[in-house]
Amino acid sequence: MAPAWRDHAFLRDWMLEGLADRLSLVKREFRHVLNLGCFDGAPIAGLPADAKVAGLDPGFAFARAAGGVQGDEDRLPFADGSFDLVVSAGVLDQVSDLPGALALARRALKPDGLFLAAFLGAGSLPALRAAMRAGDGERAAARLHPQVDVRSAGDLLVRAGFALPVADVETIEVRYASLFGLVRDLRGMAGTSMLHDRAPLTRTIIARAAAAFADLAEPDGKVRERFNAIVLTAWSPAPSQPRPARRGSGVSLAEALKPKS
């Protein structure tokens, strides 16, 4: 477990609050739940008191703290149709095989089971990205792992076999006095880059990046950083779900615009 992780867990807590809001709109009770990427096992609001929640996390210490299972999100150790709800907050942006993870999450759901997820997506951390580009100078290096945009996320839900997929974006802004405060938060929340073969950071690069970050400061000396959460809602297919109308079965626009006699 990342040292003092709970002190830096504000992003995941914010994501969980958003997922709980969406869950409150569903007029069903979910009693078999998978917390996919459970971290320390923070409770999921809106579940019935007798709900059975299984946790999975790739980190041994996190899994142990949550009373869950250690495993990768793209290699689930659960039987098909085990859950009626899968919730995931703050982890899918770091999964090696996101399409595979989504497909497995769909398979782990019972028919008409609900999938709710949130993770950092494209457009996040623009100040950090700009600072690192300035620090690297002419020899730009990949410092942050690639991020999925909202349109691609929706396409991936369809590809994974989900029904009624919805993908949208929620944004939170946090202000930092220095680059090092932002990096401290990212490290504390286990949100730093997962890239292999990362280019080394020298003192010169760090100093230039810190100066470039400071140049972005507002009048009070703080820099505004943005975090974009991609929020996914989808259902495991079931015969009872509503289906789009058959092409040609609707009323034509010309017919609809005709004056009524």
C-alpha positions in Angstrom: 0.0 0.0 0.0 1.3 3.5 -0.8 2.4 5.2 2.4 -0.3 7.5 3.9 -2.5 6.7 0.9 -5.7 7.8 2.7 -4.2 11.3 3.0 -4.1 11.5 -0.8 -7.3 9.6 -1.7 -9.4 12.7 -2.6 -9.7 11.8 -6.3 -11.0 8.3 -5.7 -13.3 9.5 -3.0 -14.7 12.1 -5.5 -15.2 9.4 -8.1 -16.9 7.1 -5.7 -19.3 9.9 -4.7 -20.2 10.4 -8.4 -20.8 6.7 -8.9 -22.9 6.6 -5.8 -25.1 9.4 -7.2 -25.6 7.4 -10.4 -26.4 4.3 -8.4 -29.0 6.1 -6.4 -30.9 6.7 -9.7 -31.3 3.0 -10.3 -34.4 1.6 -8.6 -32.9 -1.8 -7.8 -31.0 -3.4 -5.0 -27.7 -5.0 -5.8 -26.6 -7.7 -3.4 -23.6 -9.3 -5.1 -21.0 -6.6 -5.8 -17.5 -6.5 -7.2 -15.3 -3.6 -6.1 -12.8 -3.7 -9.0 -9.6 -2.0 -7.8 -10.7 -1.8 -4.2 -7.7 0.0 -2.7 -8.3 0.1 1.0 -11.9 -1.0 0.7 -13.6 2.3 1.2 -17.4 1.5 1.4 -19.6 2.0 -1.7 -22.5 4.2 -0.7 -26.0 3.2 -1.7 -25.7 -0.6 -1.3 -28.1 -2.5 0.9 -26.8 -3.5 4.3 -26.7 -7.2 3.5 -24.9 -6.7 0.2 -21.9 -9.1 -0.3 -19.0 -7.1 -1.6 -15.9 -8.8 -3.1 -12.8 -6.7 -3.5 -10.0 -7.1 -6.0 -6.8 -5.1 -6.2 -3.4 -5.8 -7.9 -1.6 -4.5 -4.7 -1.1 -7.2 -2.0 -1.3 -4.7 0.8 -4.4 -3.0 -0.6 -6.2 -6.3 -1.1 -5.3 -7.5 2.4 -6.5 -4.2 3.9 -9.8 -4.5 2.1 -10.2 -8.2 2.9 -10.2 -8.8 -0.9 -8.4 -10.8 -3.5 -5.1 -9.8 -5.1 -5.3 -9.9 -8.9 -5.2 -7.8 -12.0 -8.3 -6.1 -13.4 -7.7 -7.6 -16.8 -7.3 -11.1 -15.4 -10.3 -11.6 -13.1 -10.4 -14.8 -11.1 -14.2 -14.9 -10.8 -16.7 -17.1 -12.6 -19.0 -15.7 -15.2 -22.2 -14.3 -13.9 -21.0 -13.9 -10.3 -22.2 -10.4 -9.7 -25.1 -8.1 -10.3 -23.0 -4.9 -9.9 -19.4 -4.1 -10.7 -18.0 -0.8 -9.5 -14.5 0.5 -10.4 -13.1 3.9 -9.3 -9.6 5.2 -10.2 -7.9 2.2 -11.7 -8.8 1.4 -15.2 -6.6 4.1 -16.7 -3.6 2.1 -15.5 -4.7 -1.3 -16.8 -2.5 -2.9 -19.5 -5.4 -4.3 -21.4 -8.4 -2.0 -21.0 -10.6 -3.7 -23.7 -9.9 -7.1 -22.0 -10.7 -5.7 -18.5 -14.0 -4.4 -19.7 -14.9 -7.6 -21.5 -14.1 -9.6 -18.3 -16.1 -7.2 -16.2 -19.1 -7.7 -18.5 -18.7 -11.5 -18.3 -18.5 -11.4 -14.5 -21.9 -9.8 -14.4 -25.2 -11.6 -14.4 -27.7 -10.8 -17.2 -29.0 -7.2 -16.7 -26.2 -6.5 -14.2 -24.8 -3.0 -13.9 -21.3 -1.7 -14.5 -20.2 1.6 -13.1 -16.7 2.9 -13.5 -14.7 6.2 -13.3 -11.0 6.8 -14.1 -8.8 9.6 -15.2 -9.1 10.3 -18.9 -7.8 12.5 -21.7 -7.3 16.1 -20.9 -6.1 15.4 -17.3 -3.0 17.1 -15.8 -2.4 19.7 -18.5 -0.2 21.8 -16.2 2.0 18.9 -15.3 2.3 17.9 -19.0 3.3 21.4 -20.0 5.8 21.6 -17.2 7.4 18.3 -18.1 7.6 19.2 -21.8 9.4 22.4 -20.8 11.7 20.4 -18.5 12.6 17.9 -21.2 13.3 20.7 -23.8 14.1 19.5 -27.3 14.3 15.8 -26.2 10.7 15.2 -25.2 10.1 12.0 -23.3 6.9 10.1 -22.4 6.4 10.9 -18.8 2.7 10.0 -18.3 0.8 6.9 -19.5 -1.6 7.4 -22.4 -5.2 8.4 -21.5 -8.5 7.4 -23.1 -10.9 10.0 -24.3 -14.6 9.8 -23.7 -15.6 8.8 -27.2 -13.1 5.9 -27.3 -14.3 4.8 -23.8 -17.9 4.5 -25.1 -16.7 2.6 -28.1 -14.8 0.2 -25.8 -18.0 -0.5 -23.9 -19.7 -1.5 -27.1 -16.8 -3.6 -28.1 -16.8 -5.4 -24.7 -20.4 -6.4 -25.3 -22.3 -4.1 -23.0 -25.8 -2.9 -23.6 -27.1 0.6 -23.1 -23.6 2.1 -22.8 -23.1 5.7 -21.6 -19.7 7.5 -21.3 -19.3 11.1 -20.0 -16.8 13.3 -18.3 -16.7 15.0 -14.9 -14.0 17.5 -14.0 -12.4 18.7 -10.8 -9.7 21.3 -10.4 -7.1 21.4 -7.7 -4.7 24.3 -7.0 -1.1 23.6 -6.1 1.7 25.9 -4.7 4.4 23.9 -6.5 5.1 21.1 -8.9 6.3 19.0 -5.9 2.9 19.3 -4.2 1.2 17.8 -7.2 3.8 15.0 -7.6 3.4 14.3 -3.9 -0.3 13.8 -4.3 0.1 11.6 -7.4 2.6 9.4 -5.6 0.5 9.2 -2.5 -2.6 8.1 -4.5 -0.5 5.5 -6.5 -1.3 7.6 -9.6 2.2 8.1 -11.1 3.2 6.7 -14.5 3.1 3.0 -15.1 5.2 3.2 -18.3 8.1 0.8 -18.7 11.5 2.1 -19.8 10.9 5.6 -18.6 13.5 8.2 -19.5 15.5 9.2 -16.3 14.8 12.5 -14.6 17.8 14.6 -14.1 18.1 17.6 -11.6 18.2 19.9 -14.6 15.0 18.6 -16.1 13.3 18.7 -12.7 14.4 22.3 -12.1 13.2 23.5 -15.5 9.9 21.7 -15.0 9.4 23.2 -11.6 10.1 26.7 -13.0 7.7 26.2 -15.9 5.0 25.0 -13.5 5.5 28.1 -11.3 5.1 30.3 -14.4 1.5 29.0 -14.7 0.6 30.3 -11.3 -2.3 32.6 -10.7 -1.9 35.9 -8.8 -1.9 34.2 -5.5 1.0 31.9 -6.5 -1.0 28.7 -7.0 -1.3 26.7 -10.2 -4.7 25.3 -11.2 -4.5 21.6 -12.3 -7.4 19.7 -14.0 -8.4 16.1 -13.5 -11.0 14.7 -16.0 -12.8 11.6 -14.9 -14.3 9.4 -17.6 -17.5 7.9 -16.1 -19.0 4.8 -17.6 -22.4 3.3 -17.1 -23.5 0.1 -18.9 -25.5 -3.1 -18.5 -24.8 -6.7 -19.1 -27.2 -7.8 -22.0 -30.5 -9.3 -21.1 -33.7 -10.1 -23.1 -35.8 -7.8 -20.9 -33.8 -4.7 -21.8 -35.3 -2.0 -24.1 -34.0 -2.2 -27.7 -33.7 0.4 -30.4 -36.6 0.5 -32.9 -36.1 -1.4 -36.1 -34.9 0.9 -38.9 -37.8 2.1 -41.0 -40.4 1.5 -38.3 -40.6 5.1 -37.2 -42.5 8.0 -38.7 -40.7 10.0 -41.4 -39.8 13.6 -40.7 -42.0 14.8 -43.6 -44.9 12.9 -42.2 -44.4 14.3 -38.8 -44.3 17.9 -40.1 -47.6 17.6 -42.0 -50.2 19.9 -40.6 -53.0 18.1 -38.7 -56.4 18.3 -40.4 
